[in-house]
């Protein structure tokens, strides 16, 4: 079990089970920019590192219209359908 601290209310930490993680990354990886400032800068750097270290992986960039709302259903469905992994960029 892992304790996750919620920055909006840390008085009562939430305990959750982490999802199983893959031992390796292969196939198709979605890089999702949630439209926060400088998220694209983080993804640019990460994309370079991943491309160099994982030559067989296909990297595809996606971008939410705005960070203040959930990704549109069509974008979520496309990412799920076309990718094996997702990395989200959170930055400010």
Secondary structure, DSSP 8 states (H G I E B T S, - for coil): -EEE--TT-TTS-EEE------SS--SEEEEEE-S-TTHHHHHHHHHHHHHHH-TT-EEEEEE-S-TTS---HHHHHHHHHH-SEEEEE---
